[in-house]
Amino acid sequence: MNAIDSLIRQAIAGRHPIEFAYDNKKRVANPYIYGKSKLKNLTISAYQTGGESSKKLPGWRPFLLDKMLNLKVLNDRTFVPTDPSYNPDDKFFLEVIAKVKQLP
């Protein structure tokens, strides 16, 4: 287990947003699922809420762990997983390592 793996697991378990650089852009996102994609890349499915993006914000994005830099868990904040578009059984993932539990 490397440092990014540990931080992602911590963020998902505590429902904490994360801040990181990806494709030369600063991002803030709520990580929901962490696992291996069908292409066997370690990936997170996250709802990006802030920072920069080439797409409209907020929105769902997959992020490859290999491309994430300067990852920080924002422990002073939490998010509530009530988004109706969250799919905890996302078929994008071949193997799920950690995921946010849906609230009733």
Disulfide bonds with the S-S distance in Angstrom:
none
